[in-house]
């Protein structure tokens, strides 16, 4: 049995086989692929990041709240804790290669003369009203102030109140990118 296996396991089940089955089932949950932006001043330095995420969902209508799950140790979680803001960029299906640029923390940030990012990982960006970066080519985006943050073990759930949006998605006929459009898998 692998040390990476996480229980519980049903009585009599082979843990390795059961884990493979459970991952296949969990990977089949329909999810999108999004790019989450964060910003904060840490140790006197203004930092920005964009990160690929697949779990983003509206969780309340009054107020308008959006939840994003991110790894607890990710740069995005660190910046959201400190800056108390995040954005979510929705991409068109034809932009599936873009999300691969943001699976690791962004090291390549191009700033303008005022110190604002204009490109991250080679992709043009702009700042939303909270200061969180959004992809300039996004089909739509939401900008959020952090409402709450729940520690969930390996991940944190960022819940943000929507303070600004742009879009709407699909207005130009593009479908929104989903996990099934790529060979990426996450979860399980």
C-alpha positions as CSV (number, residue, x, y, z in Angstrom):
1,X,0.0,0.0,0.0
2,X,1.3,3.4,-1.0
3,X,2.0,5.9,1.8
4,X,0.2,8.6,-0.3
5,X,-3.2,6.9,0.0
6,X,-5.8,8.8,2.0
7,X,-8.6,6.9,3.6
8,X,-11.1,6.0,4.7
9,X,-11.4,2.7,2.8
10,X,-14.5,0.4,2.8
11,X,-14.1,-2.8,4.8
12,X,-12.5,-5.5,2.6
13,X,-11.5,-3.1,-0.2
14,X,-7.9,-3.2,-1.6
15,X,-6.7,0.4,-0.8
16,X,-4.7,0.7,-4.0
17,X,-7.5,-0.4,-6.3
18,X,-10.1,1.6,-4.3
19,X,-7.9,4.7,-4.5
20,X,-7.6,4.4,-8.3
21,X,-11.4,4.0,-8.6
22,X,-12.1,6.9,-6.3
23,X,-9.7,9.2,-8.2
24,X,-11.3,8.3,-11.6
25,X,-14.8,9.1,-10.2
26,X,-13.6,12.4,-8.6
27,X,-11.8,13.4,-11.8
28,X,-15.0,13.0,-13.7
29,X,-16.8,15.8,-11.8
30,X,-17.5,18.5,-14.3
31,X,-15.3,21.5,-13.6
32,X,-14.1,24.6,-15.4
33,X,-10.6,25.9,-15.7
34,X,-10.0,29.4,-14.5
35,X,-7.1,31.8,-13.8
36,X,-7.2,33.3,-10.2
37,X,-5.3,36.5,-9.6
38,X,-4.1,37.8,-6.3
39,X,-2.0,40.7,-5.0
40,X,-0.6,41.9,-1.7
41,X,2.2,43.9,-0.3
42,X,4.6,41.5,1.5
43,X,7.8,42.6,3.2
44,X,7.3,46.0,1.5
45,X,7.1,44.5,-2.0
46,X,4.0,44.7,-4.1
47,X,3.5,41.1,-5.4
48,X,1.1,39.8,-8.0
49,X,0.3,36.2,-9.0
50,X,-2.0,34.3,-11.4
51,X,-2.8,30.6,-10.8
52,X,-4.8,28.0,-12.7
53,X,-7.7,26.7,-10.7
54,X,-10.5,24.3,-11.4
55,X,-12.8,24.7,-8.4
56,X,-14.6,28.0,-8.6
57,X,-18.3,28.3,-7.8
58,X,-20.9,30.9,-6.8
59,X,-21.9,30.1,-3.3
60,X,-24.4,32.8,-2.4
61,X,-26.6,35.3,-4.1
62,X,-27.1,37.9,-1.3
63,X,-24.4,39.0,-1.1
64,X,-22.9,37.7,-4.4
65,X,-20.2,35.3,-3.1
66,X,-17.7,33.2,-5.1
67,X,-15.6,30.4,-3.7
68,X,-12.2,29.3,-4.9
69,X,-10.3,26.3,-3.6
70,X,-6.5,26.6,-3.7
71,X,-3.6,24.7,-2.1
72,X,-3.0,26.0,1.4
73,X,0.7,26.5,0.7
74,X,0.3,28.1,-2.8
75,X,1.5,31.6,-3.5
76,X,-2.1,32.5,-4.3
77,X,-3.3,31.5,-0.8
78,X,-0.4,33.5,0.8
79,X,-1.3,36.6,-1.3
80,X,-5.1,36.3,-0.7
81,X,-4.5,36.0,3.1
82,X,-2.4,39.2,3.1
83,X,-4.1,41.2,0.4
84,X,-7.7,40.2,1.1
85,X,-8.6,40.2,-2.7
86,X,-8.7,37.9,-5.6
87,X,-10.0,37.8,-9.2
88,X,-11.2,35.0,-11.4
89,X,-10.6,35.1,-15.2
90,X,-12.8,32.9,-17.4
91,X,-11.3,31.8,-20.7
92,X,-12.7,30.7,-24.0
93,X,-12.3,27.0,-24.9
94,X,-9.8,28.0,-27.6
95,X,-7.5,29.5,-25.0
96,X,-6.8,26.2,-23.2
97,X,-3.0,26.6,-23.7
98,X,-3.1,29.7,-21.6
99,X,-4.0,27.9,-18.3
100,X,-0.8,25.9,-18.5
101,X,1.3,29.1,-18.1
102,X,-0.1,29.5,-14.6
103,X,0.3,26.1,-13.0
104,X,3.4,27.4,-11.1
105,X,3.9,30.8,-9.4
106,X,4.5,33.5,-12.0
107,X,8.1,34.6,-12.1
108,X,7.8,36.7,-15.3
109,X,6.0,39.9,-14.5
110,X,6.4,43.0,-16.7
111,X,5.6,46.2,-14.9
112,X,4.7,49.6,-16.4
113,X,6.4,52.9,-15.3
114,X,3.9,53.1,-12.4
115,X,4.8,49.6,-11.1
116,X,1.6,48.0,-12.3
117,X,1.7,44.6,-14.2
118,X,1.0,44.7,-17.9
119,X,2.0,41.1,-18.6
120,X,2.5,38.0,-16.6
121,X,4.0,34.8,-17.9
122,X,3.8,36.4,-21.4
123,X,0.1,37.1,-21.2
124,X,-1.3,40.7,-21.2
125,X,-3.0,41.6,-17.9
126,X,-4.9,44.5,-16.4
127,X,-5.8,45.3,-12.8
128,X,-9.3,45.0,-11.6
129,X,-10.7,47.6,-9.2
130,X,-9.3,45.8,-6.1
131,X,-5.8,45.7,-7.7
132,X,-6.0,42.0,-8.4
133,X,-4.7,41.1,-11.9
134,X,-7.0,39.7,-14.6
135,X,-6.1,38.4,-18.0
136,X,-6.7,41.1,-20.6
137,X,-8.0,38.4,-23.1
138,X,-10.4,36.8,-20.6
139,X,-13.9,36.1,-21.9
140,X,-15.2,37.4,-18.6
141,X,-13.9,38.1,-15.1
142,X,-15.0,38.7,-11.5
143,X,-13.2,40.8,-9.0
144,X,-13.7,39.9,-5.3
145,X,-12.9,41.2,-1.8
146,X,-12.1,38.4,0.6
147,X,-15.2,37.6,2.7
148,X,-13.8,34.6,4.5
149,X,-11.1,32.0,4.3
150,X,-11.6,28.5,5.5
151,X,-8.7,26.2,6.1
152,X,-9.5,22.7,4.8
153,X,-6.3,20.7,5.3
154,X,-4.5,20.5,2.0
155,X,-6.5,23.5,0.6
156,X,-8.1,26.7,1.7
157,X,-11.4,27.9,0.5
158,X,-11.4,31.6,-0.5
159,X,-14.8,33.1,-0.4
160,X,-15.1,36.5,-1.9
161,X,-17.8,39.1,-2.4
162,X,-18.0,40.2,-6.1
163,X,-17.3,43.9,-6.3
164,X,-16.7,44.1,-10.1
165,X,-17.3,42.1,-13.3
166,X,-16.6,42.3,-17.0
167,X,-17.9,40.1,-19.8
168,X,-20.4,38.5,-20.2
169,X,-19.0,35.2,-21.1
170,X,-20.2,33.9,-24.5
171,X,-21.1,37.4,-25.7
172,X,-18.8,36.9,-28.7
173,X,-19.9,33.3,-29.2
174,X,-17.0,31.6,-27.3
175,X,-17.6,28.7,-25.0
176,X,-16.0,28.8,-21.6
177,X,-13.0,26.5,-21.0
178,X,-13.6,23.3,-19.0
179,X,-11.3,20.7,-17.5
180,X,-12.4,18.2,-20.1
181,X,-11.0,20.4,-22.9
182,X,-7.5,19.6,-21.7
183,X,-5.5,16.6,-20.7
184,X,-5.1,18.1,-17.3
185,X,-6.6,16.4,-14.3
186,X,-6.8,17.5,-10.7
187,X,-8.4,16.1,-7.7
188,X,-9.2,12.7,-6.3
